[in-house]
Amino acid sequence: MRLRSSLVAVGLAAAIALTGCAAGGGDSAEPGDGASLTIAKPDGPITTEGNNPWVGDSSALRLGYANAIFEPLGIVNLVDPTADVVPWLASEITWSEDYKSVQLTAREGVTWNDGEDFTADDIAYTFEMVKDNPALDTTALGISDITVDGDIVTLSFENPMFIKQDKVLHKLIVPKHIWEEVDDPTTFANEEPVGTGPYVLSSFSTQAVELTARDDYWGGELAVPTLYYVSYADNTALTTALANGDADWAQAFIPNVQSAYLDKDPDHNVYWAAAGLGIDTMFVNTETKPFSDVAFRKAVNMVIDRAKHQEIAREGGVPALTSVTGLPTPAGDAYIASEFDGQEYAVDVDGAKKVLEEAGYTWDGDALIDPDGEAVTFTLSVPQGWNDYVTGISLISDSVKELGVEAAVDTPDADSWWEAKGTGDFQAILHWTDSGATPYDLYSDQMDGRFLKPLGETADFNFGRFDSPEATAALSEYASTTDDATRAAALETVQKIFVDQVPAMPIGTRPFLSQYNTRSFVGWPGEDDPYVPADPTQPTAVYILTKLQPAD
């Protein structure tokens, strides 16, 4: 039964905070003898419960516990996209030659956590909701038809899904018998979540969420009986929890990772930054001053010091971002257009000032004045507690002073920032892009018109409202063509627009960061066995939970 009272919530949080190892799978329980696992984020209090697996700011997705309750159709390894897909809720996955349709065989013997049988109708209904509610189609699958024949569901798409296989197969499946009664799936809080996953929600509080292992899970017996999802105040508090053993598994930036975490227990503590094609980028509001002017965007891009960002904000824990295309290397090397081969970011204050002068900017003393005669200022914003991002925007603020620009640093609470990010109520923010098997997601997230929304309406990406029909068309062609030469030409167009018009400003690489310990459980992915990223917020986290075994 769900525990929902405030006293229970406070008690749970206090127990985790005070006993630490008991909640974190440490010394209070022998390995394999009921040790729990604490999974942590540095997001501060989660003020509102939301278990909708498609709403990006729901507590279930932000903390990651959705991935223990709901399950995907298949497991695509984003660390090694060439690896075979692992069938999951779909026991067989068969793509058409042009990738415009896929046949999915519903796995037999699966039940929802309320005892109902899982069937092909659940898969079909999930995708029907996506098809009928554009707000749920955040990855633009463009579903054209859905049919069911026995235990086989056939999904058809308007365009080939070659670059989006993971987006299709990682869609979390929900029960038709629950969701067909929901008036609006885009706002449904889903406080009593029903899933096929290995765990059920036991209790929720603003500090911690408890999940309990099912004894009837189709995938077999689970090594971890209880999961705690905890949200710490900031990265520093989370680092302390990881080092002390109060937290076992996290996806977060850790300052001084060697001394602060690894050296605390070198035999068991693990840090893995699995390479991918995602980046950290500065989204700028291209509809309002000063970033509505491409000349100003170019100038700012020319003075950002990526090497300093990697050294100071990321403390050398990730590779530096060097290519002017924004693609991380070496993962993105094969995709860099010949025009930009070998061209790297470099701080060029004199060059930036020349760009501004040619665009009609002047200086009043040290202050930059725009062509309208106004002093140029803007505000950089990231949530309080995101230490690497806070340091990152502080470094950018220092960099633009070389141009005579005052850039204020604002660190609101995560909830306020998240809402402002979506509605475009900002001038500049640090955020990230998705990481996929190709560069499509990286560029689409930053500049694709399919995400374009008027200011005030919530956008899923392209937060800066960059509006380029040419870029949107090229991205669409890259996604839809089955011809390699056409795809390469489309990517060249995308990169040309990206470099020349600066819709956003890549700041640093964004590998799949993860931390975990092997004191109570083994079987984690890592350098020696990179079967998926070790990121608890990814849909593939369920695969990890089923592969964990008690430590010897």
ROSEKE-521146 format. One line per field, with one value per residue (C-alpha): residue in one letter; x, y, z. Coordinates in steps of 0.1 Angstrom, whole numbers, plus 5000, padded with zeros to 4 digits. Each point is the difference from the previous one (the first is absolute). Layout:
<nodes>
rest = [A:...]
x = [X:...]
y = [Y:...]
z = [Z:...]
</nodes>
This chain:
<nodes>
rest = [M:R:L:R:S:S:L:V:A:V:G:L:A:A:A:I:A:L:T:G:C:A:A:G:G:G:D:S:A:E:P:G:D:G:A:S:L:T:I:A:K:P:D:G:P:I:T:T:E:G:N:N:P:W:V:G:D:S:S:A:L:R:L:G:Y:A:N:A:I:F:E:P:L:G:I:V:N:L:V:D:P:T:A:D:V:V:P:W:L:A:S:E:I:T:W:S:E:D:Y:K:S:V:Q:L:T:A:R:E:G:V:T:W:N:D:G:E:D:F:T:A:D:D:I:A:Y:T:F:E:M:V:K:D:N:P:A:L:D:T:T:A:L:G:I:S:D:I:T:V:D:G:D:I:V:T:L:S:F:E:N:P:M:F:I:K:Q:D:K:V:L:H:K:L:I:V:P:K:H:I:W:E:E:V:D:D:P:T:T:F:A:N:E:E:P:V:G:T:G:P:Y:V:L:S:S:F:S:T:Q:A:V:E:L:T:A:R:D:D:Y:W:G:G:E:L:A:V:P:T:L:Y:Y:V:S:Y:A:D:N:T:A:L:T:T:A:L:A:N:G:D:A:D:W:A:Q:A:F:I:P:N:V:Q:S:A:Y:L:D:K:D:P:D:H:N:V:Y:W:A:A:A:G:L:G:I:D:T:M:F:V:N:T:E:T:K:P:F:S:D:V:A:F:R:K:A:V:N:M:V:I:D:R:A:K:H:Q:E:I:A:R:E:G:G:V:P:A:L:T:S:V:T:G:L:P:T:P:A:G:D:A:Y:I:A:S:E:F:D:G:Q:E:Y:A:V:D:V:D:G:A:K:K:V:L:E:E:A:G:Y:T:W:D:G:D:A:L:I:D:P:D:G:E:A:V:T:F:T:L:S:V:P:Q:G:W:N:D:Y:V:T:G:I:S:L:I:S:D:S:V:K:E:L:G:V:E:A:A:V:D:T:P:D:A:D:S:W:W:E:A:K:G:T:G:D:F:Q:A:I:L:H:W:T:D:S:G:A:T:P:Y:D:L:Y:S:D:Q:M:D:G:R:F:L:K:P:L:G:E:T:A:D:F:N:F:G:R:F:D:S:P:E:A:T:A:A:L:S:E:Y:A:S:T:T:D:D:A:T:R:A:A:A:L:E:T:V:Q:K:I:F:V:D:Q:V:P:A:M:P:I:G:T:R:P:F:L:S:Q:Y:N:T:R:S:F:V:G:W:P:G:E:D:D:P:Y:V:P:A:D:P:T:Q:P:T:A:V:Y:I:L:T:K:L:Q:P:A:D]
x = [5000:5013:5012:4989:4998:5024:5012:5010:5017:5020:5009:5013:5021:5014:5008:5020:5018:5009:5007:5017:5015:4967:4982:5030:5008:5030:5013:4966:4990:5022:5002:4971:4982:4975:5024:4982:5012:4998:4999:5007:4996:5011:4967:4989:4965:4976:4969:4974:4994:4996:5003:4991:5028:4998:4999:5036:4998:4981:5017:5001:5021:5021:5010:5000:4977:4977:5025:4995:4962:4995:5019:5010:4996:5037:5034:5021:5036:5008:5036:5003:4972:5014:4992:4969:4968:4989:4963:4980:4962:5002:5014:5006:5007:5000:5006:4990:5029:4992:4995:4965:4983:5009:4983:5000:4990:4986:5019:4980:4998:5002:4976:4993:5006:4963:4997:4986:5017:5022:4990:5006:4971:5020:5028:4975:4982:5032:5009:4964:5002:5033:4985:4968:5018:5028:5012:5010:5019:5030:5024:4979:4994:4972:4980:4977:4983:4997:4986:4997:4999:5000:5031:5017:4998:5010:5010:5003:5017:4998:5038:5028:5009:5036:5014:4972:4999:5009:4972:4975:5013:5006:4965:4987:4968:4970:4968:4970:4976:5012:5008:4969:4981:5023:4986:5033:5032:5022:4989:4992:5019:4997:5004:4994:5023:4993:5029:5016:5033:5018:4991:4969:4996:4997:5003:5007:5013:5018:5033:4998:4980:4998:4995:4996:5009:4972:4999:4981:5023:5002:5038:5006:5012:5016:5032:4990:4969:4996:5009:5002:5000:5014:5003:5029:5003:5029:5030:5021:4975:4996:5038:5001:4972:5018:5033:4984:4980:4967:4993:5010:4992:4998:5001:5017:5031:5024:5027:5034:4987:5032:5006:4963:4987:5023:5027:4974:4996:5022:4991:4963:4992:4997:4997:4992:4997:4988:5005:4971:4988:4983:5014:4994:4989:4989:4965:4995:4966:5002:4967:5011:5030:5029:5000:4976:5030:5021:5031:4998:4995:5031:5020:4991:5007:5035:5010:4987:5030:4991:5034:4995:4964:5014:5028:4981:4963:5004:5033:5015:4975:4988:5018:5001:4976:5022:4982:4982:4972:4992:5006:5019:5031:5010:4963:4989:5032:4984:4971:5020:4995:5032:4995:5005:5025:5028:4983:5000:4985:5025:4996:5002:4990:5014:4981:4968:5004:5005:4967:4982:5014:4990:4965:4997:5010:5021:5015:4994:5031:5002:4962:4987:4972:4977:4989:4969:5022:4993:5026:5002:4992:4985:4993:5014:4978:5004:4985:5017:5019:5011:5036:5016:4974:5002:5037:4995:4978:5023:5029:4979:4990:5037:5007:4975:5014:5028:4974:4986:4970:4986:4985:4982:5000:4966:4995:4963:4985:4998:4962:4999:5029:4985:4968:5018:5021:4970:4981:5030:5000:5038:5028:5027:5001:5022:4983:5008:4992:4989:5025:4991:5016:5005:5005:4963:4989:5028:4991:4962:4999:5016:4985:4972:4967:4980:5006:4992:4974:4989:5015:4978:4992:5021:5026:5016:5033:5012:4994:5015:4973:5026:4979:5016:4979:5031:5015:4967:4997:5036:4995:4968:5018:5028:4975:4978:5024:5012:5029:5033:5012:4968:5003:5036:4990:4972:5024:5024:4971:4991:5036:5004:4969:5011:5035:4989:4968:5009:4965:5016:5035:5016:5020:5012:4997:4973:5008:4977:5014:4993:5012:4993:5016:5005:4999:4966:4993:5020:4990:5002:5009:5034:5031:5005:4963:4983:4967:4981:5008:5000:4975:4970:4979:5002:4972:5028:5004:4975:5025:5026:4976:4994:5037:5011:5011:5011:5037:5020]
y = [5000:5035:5020:5036:5017:5029:4982:4969:5022:5019:4968:4984:5030:5002:4963:5004:5031:4986:4963:5005:4966:4982:5018:4999:4963:5003:4983:4995:4972:4972:4999:4980:5002:5027:5029:5029:5024:5038:5019:5037:5033:5036:5017:5012:4993:4985:5020:4982:4963:4991:4965:5007:4983:5025:5034:5011:5018:4973:4988:4965:5010:5026:4976:4970:4977:4998:4977:4974:5001:5002:4982:5005:4977:4994:5010:5021:5005:5037:4994:4976:5006:4972:4974:4978:5012:4980:4991:5010:5004:4991:4965:5005:5032:5001:5031:5004:5006:5037:5004:5014:4973:4975:4969:4995:4967:5005:4978:4972:4995:5037:5015:5036:5006:5001:4963:5007:4983:5020:4996:5014:5024:5018:5007:5011:5023:5016:5010:5010:5025:5013:5003:5017:5024:5020:5012:4965:4995:5019:4980:5006:4964:5009:4969:4994:4967:4974:4965:4970:4964:4975:5007:5021:5038:5017:5037:5020:5034:5029:4999:4974:4995:4989:5028:4997:4963:5007:5026:4974:4971:5020:5013:4990:4979:5006:4979:5006:4991:5029:5027:4996:5015:5031:5032:5017:4978:5031:5012:4967:4999:4961:4999:4962:4989:4966:4986:4968:5009:4982:5024:5017:5034:4997:5035:5036:5030:5032:4985:4963:4975:4963:4972:4963:4970:4979:4963:4993:5018:4984:5004:4978:5006:5034:5004:5033:4999:5038:5031:5035:5030:5030:5036:5018:5038:5003:4982:5005:4983:4972:4995:4997:4975:4979:5002:4990:4972:5017:4999:4971:5011:5034:5019:5033:5021:4995:5027:4985:4966:4982:5013:5007:4967:4973:5002:4996:4963:4992:4964:5006:5036:5003:5031:4994:5027:4980:5018:5010:5028:5022:5034:5028:5032:5035:5006:5037:5017:5009:5019:5027:5023:4996:4965:5008:5014:4973:5023:5001:4963:4995:5024:4982:4967:5012:5010:4970:4981:4962:4989:5020:4985:4965:5007:5020:4994:4963:4997:4979:4973:5000:5006:5036:5010:5012:4997:5032:4977:4993:4963:4983:4981:4973:4987:5026:5001:4979:5025:5033:5016:5004:5038:5000:4972:5011:5033:5004:5024:5027:5031:5030:5032:5023:4980:5002:5038:5003:4981:5023:5032:4988:4995:5035:4995:5027:5004:5026:4997:4962:4995:4984:5021:4984:5016:5014:5019:4977:4984:4962:4979:4966:4974:4964:4976:4964:4984:5005:4969:4990:5009:4993:5020:5028:5001:4998:5030:5020:4993:5011:5031:5007:4994:5025:5027:5001:5013:5026:4980:4996:4965:4994:4965:4987:4968:4994:4968:4971:5001:5037:4996:4970:5018:5031:4979:4984:5033:5020:5023:5004:5016:4973:4966:4970:4967:4968:4982:4965:4974:4976:4977:5029:5038:5005:5005:5024:5024:4994:5008:5034:5012:4979:5018:4970:5011:5036:5015:5037:5016:4991:4965:4971:4987:4965:5012:5029:5020:5031:5000:4999:5002:4988:4982:4990:4983:4983:4987:4987:4982:4985:4988:4985:4982:4987:4991:4964:5013:5004:5028:5020:4996:5012:5031:5008:4998:5024:5025:4996:5006:5030:5017:4990:5016:5031:5009:4987:4989:4989:4999:4966:5002:4965:4963:4981:4963:4978:5007:4975:4990:4967:4977:4962:4994:4982:4994:4991:4997:5038:5012:5016:5003:4962:4992:5031:4983:5033:5034:4997:5029:4994:5026:4981:4975:4974:5002:4972:4977:5008:4994:4965:4992:5010:4971:4998:5006:4971]
z = [5000:4992:5029:4995:5033:5008:5032:4980:4974:5026:5018:4968:4992:5035:5000:4968:5012:5034:4994:4966:4995:5009:4972:4977:5000:5024:5031:5017:4976:4986:4962:4987:5033:4993:4993:4984:4973:5003:4967:5002:4981:5011:4991:5034:5014:4975:5010:4979:4993:4964:4986:4964:4980:4971:5017:5002:5033:5018:5032:4986:4970:5018:5027:4977:5019:4970:4985:5027:4998:4962:4973:4964:4970:4995:5014:4976:5012:4995:5010:4971:4975:4978:5027:4995:5015:5031:4996:5031:5001:4964:4997:4963:4981:4962:4980:4964:4975:4998:5038:4994:5020:5028:5012:5037:5016:5035:5025:5016:5037:5010:5025:5011:5037:5006:4988:4965:4970:4977:4964:4965:5006:5027:4975:4974:5024:5012:4965:4992:5028:4986:4965:5013:5023:4982:5034:5008:4968:5012:4977:4969:4992:4975:5005:4970:5009:5027:4996:5022:4988:5029:5021:4972:4998:4968:5003:4968:4997:4976:4997:5005:5036:4994:5022:5025:5007:5036:5003:4989:5020:5031:5002:5035:4996:5021:5007:4977:5028:5021:4974:4979:5029:5001:4986:4993:4999:4998:5035:5017:5033:5002:5038:5001:4971:4984:4981:4988:5016:5028:5027:5014:5017:5037:5013:4988:5019:4989:5011:4991:4980:5010:4975:5009:4979:4985:5008:4968:4975:4966:4999:5031:5035:5007:5021:5014:5021:5006:4980:5016:4976:5019:4989:5017:5002:4976:4985:5031:5023:4974:4998:5038:5000:4973:5019:5033:4985:5007:4962:4977:4965:4983:4968:5010:4997:5028:5007:5006:4993:5007:5035:5009:4990:4984:5027:5028:4990:4970:5002:4995:4988:4963:4977:4964:4973:4971:4967:4978:4976:5026:5010:5025:4981:5008:4986:4993:4994:4963:5001:5024:5004:5001:4985:4973:4981:4984:5001:5038:5001:4979:5022:5032:4985:4991:5035:5020:5013:4996:5013:5032:5003:4998:5024:5026:4998:4991:5019:4972:5004:4964:4967:4987:4971:4971:4966:4988:4989:5037:4995:5027:4990:4993:5001:4974:4978:4972:4997:4997:4966:4979:5001:5038:5003:5023:5009:5038:5025:5012:5021:4976:5018:4972:4973:5021:5004:4962:4994:5023:4985:4965:5013:5014:5036:5018:5035:5026:5021:5007:4995:4967:4984:4975:4967:5018:5024:5030:5023:4994:5030:5006:5027:5001:5020:5013:5031:5034:5010:4965:5009:4967:4981:5025:4995:4963:4997:5023:4976:4971:5019:5004:4963:4987:5022:4974:4976:5024:5009:5035:5004:5033:5015:5013:5019:5006:5015:4975:4996:4991:4976:4983:4993:4987:4978:4983:4995:4988:5030:5000:4981:5004:5017:5001:4990:4982:4968:4996:4990:4972:4975:4976:5003:4992:5036:5008:4972:5001:5037:4994:4967:4987:4991:5010:5036:4992:5024:5006:5030:5030:4987:5012:4976:5004:4984:4978:5031:4983:4973:4971:4968:4969:4974:4982:5031:5007:4964:5001:5033:4987:4969:5021:5021:4971:4971:4995:4978:5017:4976:5005:5037:5000:4979:5024:5030:4982:4996:5037:5011:4977:5015:5035:4996:4981:5019:5035:5012:5033:5013:5008:5032:5009:4994:5018:5005:5019:5035:5027:5034:5019:5025:5000:5037:5000:4963:4969:4964:4992:4965:4996:4980:5000:4992:4984:4994:5006:5016:5038:5002:5023:4981:4967:4989:4999:5038:5004:4982:5026:5029:4986:4995:5035:5022:5037:5005:5013]
</nodes>
